[in-house]
Amino acid sequence: MLSVILSWIYIFIICMLIGVGALSLFEKKRFFVTGYLIAGVVIITVYVEFFSIFAKIGGVSHVILFAAALLIGYKRRNVIFRLLQTYRPIIFSWEGFFYCCFVLLIAFFTSRGEFHTDTNIYHAAAIRIYEEFGLVKGIGNLQLHYAYNSSYLAFASVFSFNWLLGRSLHTTTGFLETVMCLYAFHGLRDFIKHKNHVTDMMRIGILLYTLVNVTRSMSPATDYATMYFALFIITAWCENMFEGHGDITAYSLLSLAAVFTATLKFSSCLLIIVVIYPACCLIREKQWKEIGMYLFCGCVILCPFLIRNYYISGWLLYPFDKIDIFRTLWKIPQEYLLHDSNQIKVWGRCLYDVEKVDMPVSQWLPVWWEHQFRYEQMFLGAVMLSLGLQIVLLCMRIWKKQELRSQFIVLHLAVWANIAVWFFMAPFIRYGLAFLIAVVMIALGEYLSERKRGLCSIVAGSLAFCVIISVSPYWDQYVTDAGVFVKQNLREPYYITQKDYDAGSMDSCVINGNVIWFSTGEEINSYHVYPGTCYKPMLERSTLISDRIEDGFRAK
């Protein structure tokens, strides 16, 4: 736990300083701590992505980052001092005491437990490869999972500190978890004073998502980072709309965060739909300079992700074969890509057979439904009830001739577009959980914010009651899991140092004079030996381009 907390303090300082530097472009605007931290995470991730193209992510990359943070801290010390003055009363109060206790609780979960399945399959191994080699051409040939190319693994690798400590820290997920929850708690302080409760319910949604995944807080899982950013964007969008002044700068910056979220996991790419609103506003007001600046920033965020895709897989967007523009020696063959893409779909649909990838929805939907746990079925039922509740509330507004907010319509469109992609492509609940939670929480928030009068209000109230009842088993399931986790892990010896990555059983072979590792049974691609693969058949159909690993892998 101690190592976790110390690493969080360091990550907080670096992200804070880098974020202050990035948002200093908006000199007339004042931002909260969370805004600076999110900006810092984005900028650091983009920096590390670019750096990995040319060199390994180790001491040199971190020294440059540290020097930049120190320089910004000196140049923008007035901003830092203002923030300290603003938040000092909170720190030394009962509210601050509660936050400290919460940090200790999340540090407990981040120091021990089980790793996410995909962390053992490829997250940890990919981080080690970035640390030892940087970007390796065609590494997706060695194991197709590497080609998924989440920018979050680059962020996790720069704060791994294996180059300094001789072992890897994996505390970034717990850090994001803590930041998001403190953001939610801080906003919920004035719940009673708020006239509109949509943002409050979204804050509760962040806490619900944390509860679902808290027992695996130490995993640098790409799903978790993606969902947290999606939830933050939706919550901050609502906050700006209902509790702020509808600041177009805030909407624009959240749109950039949506572009970044697509690089965390490309399946969330349709969150970029939120860009429509600030773009229309800026065009209407003819703010061409601002439009150019935001377009440039969006390209800077997206560019390293696309370049890394090209080097890792030979495709612009893996595993999407419709954009086939490159002819490289290390390109993953199309047949492998299609098989991988189809496997993702059938596993998400609980079919587990790629031959069934073209099965119509009417046939696979009952199979998928039966494979969900009862509490998951109840939660999905709550989502559908929430849709009904939103329709009733919309009809009430139209009947009362109330104004419909265009920025809210765009947000709904982005949420439901992502749910549609999730459902038809790979409906594992964890892949789209943030958007499903958003539907439920926005609907309940809208209901709480409406004046209760008339028959429609009775219908809406009945639906809201059913939604709460349907969500309750989901909440209860993970409260129980967290309680059992605490009881089982209290005596684990991780109060000073964090639990290390799982080792797994690995064997090796030699290709062009280089040792390549593979799993011998367990589905664990060990962080401790590199480069490696979970699946020997993938290794057998691949080879090195030259006698150097840095030159990359290609299909035989």
C-alpha positions as CSV (number, residue, x, y, z in Angstrom):
1,M,0.0,0.0,0.0
2,L,2.8,2.4,0.9
3,S,4.4,2.0,-2.6
4,V,1.0,2.6,-4.2
5,I,0.3,5.8,-2.3
6,L,3.8,7.2,-2.9
7,S,3.4,6.4,-6.6
8,W,0.0,8.2,-6.7
9,I,1.5,11.3,-5.1
10,Y,4.2,11.3,-7.7
11,I,1.8,10.7,-10.6
12,F,-0.5,13.4,-9.2
13,I,2.3,16.0,-9.1
14,I,3.5,15.2,-12.6
15,C,0.0,15.1,-14.2
16,M,-1.0,18.2,-12.3
17,L,2.0,20.2,-13.5
18,I,1.8,19.0,-17.1
19,G,-2.0,19.7,-17.1
20,V,-1.4,23.2,-15.8
21,G,1.1,23.8,-18.6
22,A,-1.3,22.5,-21.2
23,L,-4.3,24.5,-20.0
24,S,-2.3,27.7,-19.6
25,L,-3.2,28.3,-23.3
26,F,-6.6,29.4,-21.9
27,E,-5.3,32.1,-19.6
28,K,-8.7,33.7,-19.0
29,K,-10.2,30.4,-17.8
30,R,-10.0,28.8,-14.4
31,F,-10.1,25.0,-14.1
32,F,-10.6,22.7,-11.2
33,V,-7.9,20.2,-10.1
34,T,-9.7,17.3,-12.0
35,G,-9.5,19.3,-15.2
36,Y,-5.8,19.8,-14.9
37,L,-5.2,16.1,-14.0
38,I,-7.2,14.9,-17.0
39,A,-5.3,17.3,-19.3
40,G,-2.1,16.0,-17.8
41,V,-3.0,12.4,-18.4
42,V,-3.8,13.2,-22.0
43,I,-0.7,15.1,-22.7
44,I,1.6,12.6,-21.0
45,T,0.0,9.7,-22.9
46,V,0.4,11.4,-26.3
47,Y,4.0,12.3,-25.4
48,V,4.8,8.7,-24.5
49,E,3.1,7.4,-27.6
50,F,5.3,9.6,-29.8
51,F,8.4,8.7,-27.8
52,S,7.8,5.0,-28.1
53,I,8.0,5.2,-31.9
54,F,11.7,6.2,-31.6
55,A,12.9,4.7,-28.4
56,K,12.0,2.5,-25.4
57,I,10.0,4.0,-22.6
58,G,12.4,4.1,-19.7
59,G,14.7,6.5,-17.8
60,V,15.3,8.9,-20.7
61,S,11.6,9.4,-21.4
62,H,10.9,10.0,-17.8
63,V,13.7,12.4,-17.2
64,I,12.4,14.5,-20.1
65,L,8.9,14.4,-18.6
66,F,10.1,15.2,-15.1
67,A,12.2,18.2,-16.4
68,A,9.2,19.5,-18.4
69,A,7.0,19.2,-15.2
70,L,9.6,21.1,-13.1
71,L,9.9,23.9,-15.7
72,I,6.1,24.3,-15.9
73,G,5.8,24.3,-12.1
74,Y,8.3,27.2,-12.0
75,K,6.7,29.2,-14.8
76,R,3.2,28.7,-13.6
77,R,3.8,28.8,-9.9
78,N,1.1,31.5,-9.5
79,V,-1.5,29.0,-10.7
80,I,-0.2,26.3,-8.4
81,F,-0.3,28.7,-5.4
82,R,-3.9,29.7,-6.3
83,L,-4.9,26.0,-6.3
84,L,-3.2,25.4,-3.0
85,Q,-5.0,28.3,-1.5
86,T,-8.4,27.1,-2.9
87,Y,-8.1,23.5,-1.7
88,R,-6.2,23.9,1.6
89,P,-9.4,24.4,3.6
90,I,-10.9,21.3,2.2
91,I,-7.8,19.2,2.9
92,F,-7.8,20.3,6.6
93,S,-11.5,19.5,7.2
94,W,-13.7,16.5,7.9
95,E,-14.3,16.3,4.2
96,G,-10.6,16.1,3.6
97,F,-10.4,13.4,6.3
98,F,-13.1,11.4,4.4
99,Y,-11.1,11.7,1.2
100,C,-7.9,10.5,2.9
101,C,-9.7,7.4,4.2
102,F,-11.1,6.7,0.8
103,V,-7.6,7.0,-0.8
104,L,-6.4,4.4,1.8
105,L,-9.3,2.1,0.9
106,I,-8.5,2.2,-2.9
107,A,-4.8,1.8,-2.1
108,F,-5.7,-1.4,-0.3
109,F,-7.5,-2.7,-3.4
110,T,-4.7,-1.6,-5.7
111,S,-2.0,-3.3,-3.7
112,R,-3.4,-6.9,-4.0
113,G,-6.0,-9.2,-5.5
114,E,-6.5,-10.8,-8.9
115,F,-5.4,-9.4,-12.2
116,H,-7.9,-8.8,-15.1
117,T,-7.8,-11.8,-17.5
118,D,-6.5,-9.6,-20.3
119,T,-3.8,-8.2,-18.1
120,N,-2.3,-11.6,-17.9
121,I,-2.9,-12.3,-21.6
122,Y,-1.3,-9.1,-23.0
123,H,-1.5,-5.9,-21.0
124,A,1.5,-6.6,-18.8
125,A,3.5,-8.2,-21.6
126,A,2.9,-5.2,-23.9
127,I,4.0,-2.8,-21.2
128,R,7.3,-4.8,-20.7
129,I,7.9,-4.7,-24.5
130,Y,7.4,-0.9,-24.5
131,E,9.9,-0.6,-21.6
132,E,12.5,-2.8,-23.2
133,F,12.2,-2.1,-27.0
134,G,9.7,0.7,-27.5
135,L,7.5,0.1,-30.6
136,V,8.3,-3.1,-32.3
137,K,7.2,-3.4,-35.9
138,G,4.7,-6.2,-36.5
139,I,4.6,-7.2,-32.9
140,G,0.9,-8.1,-33.5
141,N,2.1,-11.1,-35.5
142,L,3.6,-12.5,-32.4
143,Q,0.3,-12.2,-30.6
144,L,-2.7,-10.5,-32.2
145,H,-3.8,-8.8,-29.0
146,Y,-0.7,-6.5,-29.1
147,A,-2.3,-5.0,-32.3
148,Y,-5.2,-3.6,-30.3
149,N,-2.8,-0.7,-29.4
150,S,-4.4,1.0,-26.5
151,S,-2.7,4.3,-25.7
152,Y,-3.4,3.6,-22.0
153,L,-0.7,1.0,-21.9
154,A,1.8,3.7,-23.0
155,F,0.6,5.8,-20.0
156,A,0.9,2.8,-17.7
157,S,4.4,2.1,-18.9
158,V,5.9,5.5,-18.2
159,F,4.8,5.2,-14.6
160,S,5.9,1.6,-14.2
161,F,9.4,2.5,-13.0
162,N,10.9,-0.9,-13.8
163,W,14.0,0.9,-15.0
164,L,14.4,2.5,-11.5
165,L,13.0,-0.1,-9.1
166,G,13.8,-3.4,-10.8
167,R,10.1,-4.3,-10.7
168,S,7.0,-2.8,-12.2
169,L,4.5,-0.7,-10.4
170,H,0.9,-1.0,-11.8
171,T,-0.9,1.7,-10.0
172,T,-2.3,3.9,-12.8
173,T,-5.8,2.3,-12.8
174,G,-6.1,2.9,-9.1
175,F,-4.9,6.5,-9.6
176,L,-7.6,7.1,-12.2
177,E,-10.2,5.4,-10.0
178,T,-9.3,7.6,-7.1
179,V,-9.3,10.9,-9.1
180,M,-12.7,10.1,-10.6
181,C,-14.3,9.1,-7.3
182,L,-13.0,12.2,-5.5
183,Y,-14.3,14.3,-8.4
184,A,-17.7,12.6,-7.9
185,F,-17.8,12.9,-4.1
186,H,-16.8,16.6,-4.2
187,G,-19.6,17.3,-6.6
188,L,-22.2,15.4,-4.6
189,R,-21.6,17.7,-1.5
190,D,-24.3,20.1,-2.7
191,F,-26.8,17.5,-4.0
192,I,-29.7,19.1,-2.1
193,K,-28.9,22.6,-3.4
194,H,-28.9,21.5,-7.0
195,K,-32.1,22.2,-9.0
196,N,-31.1,19.6,-11.6
197,H,-29.8,16.2,-10.6
198,V,-28.6,14.7,-13.9
199,T,-25.0,15.5,-13.1
200,D,-25.4,14.2,-9.5
201,M,-26.7,10.9,-10.8
202,M,-23.8,10.6,-13.3
203,R,-21.5,11.2,-10.3
204,I,-23.2,8.3,-8.6
205,G,-22.7,6.3,-11.8
206,I,-18.9,6.9,-11.5
207,L,-19.0,5.4,-8.0
208,L,-21.1,2.5,-9.2
209,Y,-18.6,1.7,-11.9
210,T,-15.8,1.9,-9.4
211,L,-17.6,-0.6,-7.2
212,V,-17.9,-3.0,-10.1
213,N,-14.2,-3.1,-10.8
214,V,-12.6,-2.2,-7.5
215,T,-11.3,-5.7,-6.7
216,R,-9.1,-5.5,-9.8
217,S,-7.8,-2.0,-9.3
218,M,-4.2,-3.0,-9.8
219,S,-4.7,-4.2,-13.4
220,P,-3.6,-1.7,-16.1
221,A,-6.8,-2.8,-18.0
222,T,-7.7,-0.8,-21.1
223,D,-11.4,-1.3,-20.4
224,Y,-11.2,0.5,-17.1
225,A,-9.4,3.5,-18.3
226,T,-11.7,3.8,-21.3
227,M,-14.9,3.6,-19.3
228,Y,-13.6,6.1,-16.7
229,F,-12.9,8.6,-19.3
230,A,-16.2,8.1,-21.0
231,L,-18.0,8.5,-17.6
232,F,-16.0,11.6,-16.9
233,I,-16.8,13.2,-20.2
234,I,-20.5,12.5,-19.9
235,T,-20.5,13.8,-16.3
236,A,-18.5,16.9,-17.0
237,W,-20.6,17.6,-20.1
238,C,-23.8,17.5,-17.9
239,E,-22.1,19.6,-15.2
240,N,-21.2,22.3,-17.7
241,M,-24.8,22.2,-19.0
242,F,-26.8,22.1,-15.8
243,E,-24.5,23.5,-13.1
244,G,-22.1,25.8,-15.2
245,H,-22.7,28.4,-17.8
246,G,-22.6,26.3,-20.9
247,D,-19.0,27.3,-21.6
248,I,-18.2,26.5,-25.2
249,T,-14.5,26.1,-24.2
250,A,-15.4,23.4,-21.7
251,Y,-17.4,21.6,-24.4
252,S,-14.5,21.9,-26.9
253,L,-12.0,20.5,-24.4
254,L,-14.3,17.6,-23.5
255,S,-14.6,16.9,-27.2
256,L,-10.8,16.6,-27.3
257,A,-11.0,14.2,-24.4
258,A,-13.5,12.2,-26.4
259,V,-10.9,11.9,-29.2
260,F,-8.4,10.7,-26.7
261,T,-10.9,8.1,-25.3
262,A,-11.1,6.6,-28.8
263,T,-7.3,6.0,-28.6
264,L,-7.8,4.2,-25.3
265,K,-10.1,1.7,-27.0
266,F,-11.3,2.3,-30.5
267,S,-14.7,0.7,-29.8
268,S,-15.6,3.9,-27.9
269,C,-14.9,6.1,-31.0
270,L,-18.5,7.2,-31.5
271,L,-18.2,9.3,-28.3
272,I,-16.6,11.8,-30.7
273,I,-20.1,12.6,-31.9
274,V,-20.1,15.2,-29.0
275,V,-17.8,17.3,-31.2
276,I,-20.8,18.3,-33.3
277,Y,-22.1,20.7,-30.7
278,P,-19.0,22.9,-30.0
279,A,-18.1,22.7,-33.7
280,C,-21.5,24.1,-34.8
281,C,-21.3,26.8,-32.1
282,L,-17.8,27.9,-33.1
283,I,-18.6,27.9,-36.8
284,R,-21.8,29.9,-36.2
285,E,-19.7,32.5,-34.3
286,K,-17.0,32.4,-36.9
287,Q,-14.3,31.7,-34.4
288,W,-11.9,30.3,-37.0
289,K,-8.8,30.7,-34.9
290,E,-10.3,28.5,-32.1
291,I,-11.5,26.0,-34.7
292,G,-8.1,25.7,-36.1
293,M,-6.5,25.3,-32.7
294,Y,-8.9,22.5,-31.6
295,L,-8.5,20.7,-35.0
296,F,-4.8,20.8,-34.5
297,C,-5.0,19.5,-30.9
298,G,-7.3,16.7,-32.1
299,C,-4.9,15.7,-34.8
300,V,-2.0,15.7,-32.4
301,I,-3.9,13.4,-30.0
302,L,-5.0,11.0,-32.8
303,C,-1.7,11.0,-34.9
304,P,0.5,8.9,-32.7
305,F,-2.3,6.3,-32.2
306,L,-2.6,5.9,-36.0
307,I,1.2,5.8,-36.5
308,R,1.5,3.1,-33.8
309,N,-1.3,1.1,-35.5
310,Y,0.7,1.2,-38.7
311,Y,3.9,0.0,-37.1
312,I,2.3,-2.6,-34.7
313,S,0.0,-4.2,-37.2
314,G,0.5,-2.7,-40.7
315,W,-3.1,-1.6,-40.6
316,L,-4.5,1.9,-40.0
317,L,-7.2,0.5,-37.6
318,Y,-6.9,-3.0,-36.3
319,P,-9.0,-5.2,-36.5
320,F,-10.8,-3.2,-39.2
321,D,-10.0,-4.4,-42.7
322,K,-12.1,-1.9,-44.7
323,I,-9.2,0.7,-44.8
324,D,-6.4,-1.3,-46.4
325,I,-3.9,1.2,-47.7
326,F,-0.5,-0.1,-46.5
327,R,1.8,-2.8,-48.0
328,T,4.5,-3.6,-45.4
329,L,6.6,-6.5,-44.7
330,W,5.3,-6.8,-41.2
331,K,1.6,-6.5,-42.0
332,I,-0.7,-8.9,-40.2
333,P,-2.3,-11.1,-43.0
334,Q,-6.0,-10.2,-43.6
335,E,-7.1,-13.7,-42.9
336,Y,-5.7,-13.5,-39.4
337,L,-7.3,-10.1,-38.9
338,L,-10.7,-11.3,-40.0
339,H,-10.5,-14.4,-37.8
340,D,-9.5,-12.2,-34.8
341,S,-12.3,-9.7,-35.5
342,N,-14.9,-12.5,-35.9
343,Q,-13.7,-14.2,-32.7
344,I,-14.2,-10.9,-30.7
345,K,-17.8,-10.8,-32.0
346,V,-18.7,-14.4,-31.3
347,W,-17.2,-14.4,-27.9
348,G,-19.1,-11.2,-27.1
349,R,-22.3,-12.9,-28.2
350,C,-21.4,-16.0,-26.1
351,L,-21.3,-18.2,-29.2
352,Y,-17.6,-19.1,-29.0
353,D,-17.5,-20.4,-32.6
354,V,-16.3,-18.2,-35.4
355,E,-18.4,-20.2,-37.8
356,K,-21.4,-18.6,-36.2
357,V,-20.3,-15.0,-36.8
358,D,-23.0,-14.4,-39.4
359,M,-25.8,-15.8,-37.2
360,P,-28.7,-13.3,-37.3
361,V,-29.6,-11.3,-34.2
362,S,-32.8,-13.2,-33.6
363,Q,-30.8,-16.4,-33.2
364,W,-27.8,-15.3,-31.1
365,L,-29.7,-12.8,-28.9
366,P,-31.5,-15.6,-26.8
367,V,-28.2,-17.4,-26.4
368,W,-26.4,-14.2,-25.3
369,W,-29.2,-13.4,-22.8
370,E,-29.1,-16.8,-21.2
371,H,-25.4,-16.5,-20.6
372,Q,-25.8,-13.3,-18.5
373,F,-26.0,-13.6,-14.7
374,R,-29.4,-12.8,-13.2
375,Y,-28.1,-9.5,-11.7
376,E,-26.8,-8.6,-15.2
377,Q,-30.1,-9.3,-16.8
378,M,-31.8,-7.1,-14.2
379,F,-29.3,-4.3,-15.0
380,L,-30.0,-4.6,-18.7
381,G,-33.7,-4.5,-17.9
382,A,-33.1,-1.3,-16.0
383,V,-31.4,0.2,-19.1
384,M,-34.5,-0.6,-21.3
385,L,-36.8,0.8,-18.6
386,S,-34.6,3.9,-18.5
387,L,-35.1,4.3,-22.2
388,G,-38.9,4.2,-21.6
389,L,-38.6,6.7,-18.8
390,Q,-36.6,9.1,-21.0
391,I,-39.3,8.8,-23.7
392,V,-42.0,9.6,-21.2
393,L,-40.1,12.6,-19.9
394,L,-39.4,13.8,-23.4
395,C,-43.1,13.7,-24.2
396,M,-43.8,15.7,-21.0
397,R,-41.4,18.4,-22.1
398,I,-42.8,18.6,-25.5
399,W,-46.4,18.8,-24.1
400,K,-45.3,21.6,-21.8
401,K,-43.4,23.3,-24.7
402,Q,-40.2,23.3,-22.8
403,E,-36.9,24.0,-24.7
404,L,-34.9,21.0,-25.7
405,R,-31.2,21.5,-25.2
406,S,-29.2,20.8,-28.4
407,Q,-26.1,19.9,-26.4
408,F,-28.1,17.3,-24.4
409,I,-29.5,15.8,-27.6
410,V,-26.0,15.4,-29.0
411,L,-24.8,13.8,-25.8
412,H,-27.7,11.3,-25.9
413,L,-26.9,10.6,-29.6
414,A,-23.2,9.8,-28.7
415,V,-24.2,7.5,-25.8
416,W,-26.7,5.5,-27.8
417,A,-24.5,5.3,-30.8
418,N,-21.8,3.7,-28.6
419,I,-24.4,1.3,-27.2
420,A,-25.4,0.3,-30.7
421,V,-21.8,-0.4,-31.7
422,W,-21.3,-2.3,-28.4
423,F,-24.4,-4.5,-28.9
424,F,-23.9,-5.4,-32.6
425,M,-20.1,-5.8,-32.4
426,A,-19.2,-7.4,-29.1
427,P,-21.8,-7.2,-26.3
428,F,-19.6,-8.1,-23.3
429,I,-21.2,-5.9,-20.6
430,R,-17.8,-4.6,-19.5
431,Y,-17.1,-3.3,-23.0
432,G,-20.0,-0.8,-22.8
433,L,-20.7,-0.5,-19.1
434,A,-20.1,3.2,-18.9
435,F,-22.7,4.0,-21.6
436,L,-25.2,1.6,-20.1
437,I,-24.7,3.2,-16.6
438,A,-25.1,6.6,-18.3
439,V,-28.5,5.8,-19.7
440,V,-29.8,4.7,-16.3
441,M,-28.3,7.6,-14.3
442,I,-29.3,10.3,-16.8
443,A,-32.9,9.0,-16.8
444,L,-33.1,8.9,-13.0
445,G,-31.5,12.4,-12.8
446,E,-34.0,13.8,-15.3
447,Y,-36.9,12.3,-13.3
448,L,-35.6,13.8,-10.0
449,S,-35.3,17.2,-11.7
450,E,-38.9,17.3,-13.1
451,R,-41.9,18.8,-11.3
452,K,-44.1,15.9,-10.3
453,R,-47.7,16.6,-11.5
454,G,-50.3,14.8,-13.6
455,L,-50.8,11.4,-15.1
456,C,-47.4,11.4,-17.0
457,S,-45.6,12.0,-13.7
458,I,-47.3,9.0,-12.2
459,V,-46.1,6.9,-15.2
460,A,-42.6,8.3,-14.9
461,G,-42.5,7.7,-11.2
462,S,-43.5,4.1,-11.7
463,L,-40.8,3.6,-14.3
464,A,-38.2,5.3,-12.1
465,F,-39.2,3.0,-9.2
466,C,-38.8,-0.1,-11.4
467,V,-35.4,1.1,-12.7
468,I,-34.1,1.5,-9.1
469,I,-35.4,-2.0,-8.2
470,S,-33.8,-3.5,-11.3
471,V,-30.4,-1.9,-10.6
472,S,-30.3,-2.9,-6.9
473,P,-29.2,-6.5,-7.5
474,Y,-26.3,-5.3,-9.6
475,W,-25.2,-2.9,-6.9
476,D,-25.7,-5.5,-4.2
477,Q,-23.6,-8.1,-6.1
478,Y,-20.5,-6.0,-6.2
479,V,-20.9,-4.6,-2.6
480,T,-20.8,-8.3,-1.5
481,D,-17.8,-9.0,-3.7
482,A,-15.9,-6.0,-2.3
483,G,-16.7,-7.1,1.3
484,V,-15.5,-10.7,0.6
485,F,-12.4,-9.4,-1.1
486,V,-11.5,-7.3,2.0
487,K,-12.1,-10.2,4.4
488,Q,-9.9,-12.6,2.3
489,N,-7.0,-10.2,1.7
490,L,-6.6,-8.4,5.0
491,R,-3.7,-10.7,5.9
492,E,-1.9,-10.6,2.6
493,P,1.6,-9.1,2.9
494,Y,1.2,-6.1,0.6
495,Y,1.0,-3.2,3.0
496,I,4.5,-1.9,2.0
497,T,5.0,-3.1,-1.6
498,Q,2.4,-4.0,-4.2
499,K,1.7,-7.5,-5.5
500,D,3.8,-8.2,-8.5
501,Y,2.5,-9.4,-11.9
502,D,1.7,-13.1,-12.2
503,A,4.6,-15.1,-13.5
504,G,2.9,-18.0,-15.3
505,S,4.6,-21.1,-16.8
506,M,6.7,-20.1,-19.8
507,D,9.0,-21.9,-22.3
508,S,11.2,-20.5,-25.0
509,C,12.6,-21.0,-28.5
510,V,15.3,-19.3,-30.5
511,I,14.5,-17.4,-33.7
512,N,17.4,-15.8,-35.6
513,G,19.5,-15.9,-32.5
514,N,16.9,-14.3,-30.2
515,V,15.0,-15.9,-27.4
516,I,11.2,-15.7,-27.8
517,W,8.9,-16.9,-25.0
518,F,5.5,-18.7,-25.0
519,S,3.1,-19.9,-22.5
520,T,3.1,-23.7,-21.8
521,G,-0.5,-24.1,-20.5
522,E,-1.8,-21.2,-18.4
523,E,-3.2,-18.3,-20.3
524,I,-0.6,-16.0,-18.8
525,N,1.8,-14.1,-21.0
526,S,4.4,-13.2,-18.3
527,Y,5.7,-9.7,-17.7
528,H,8.9,-11.2,-16.4
529,V,10.2,-12.6,-19.7
530,Y,10.0,-10.8,-23.0
531,P,9.0,-10.8,-25.8
532,G,6.4,-13.5,-25.3
533,T,3.1,-14.8,-26.4
534,C,0.3,-16.6,-24.8
535,Y,-0.4,-18.8,-27.9
536,K,2.3,-21.0,-29.4
537,P,0.5,-21.4,-32.7
538,M,0.8,-17.6,-33.3
539,L,4.5,-17.9,-32.6
540,E,4.8,-20.8,-35.0
541,R,3.3,-18.9,-37.9
542,S,5.6,-15.8,-37.3
543,T,9.3,-15.0,-37.5
544,L,11.7,-12.1,-37.1
545,I,12.3,-9.8,-40.0
546,S,16.1,-9.8,-39.1
547,D,18.4,-10.9,-36.4
548,R,17.2,-8.0,-34.1
549,I,13.9,-7.9,-32.2
550,E,13.8,-4.2,-32.7
551,D,13.4,-4.7,-36.5
552,G,10.1,-6.5,-35.9
553,F,8.1,-9.6,-36.6
554,R,6.4,-10.8,-39.8
555,A,4.1,-13.6,-40.8
556,K,5.8,-16.6,-42.4
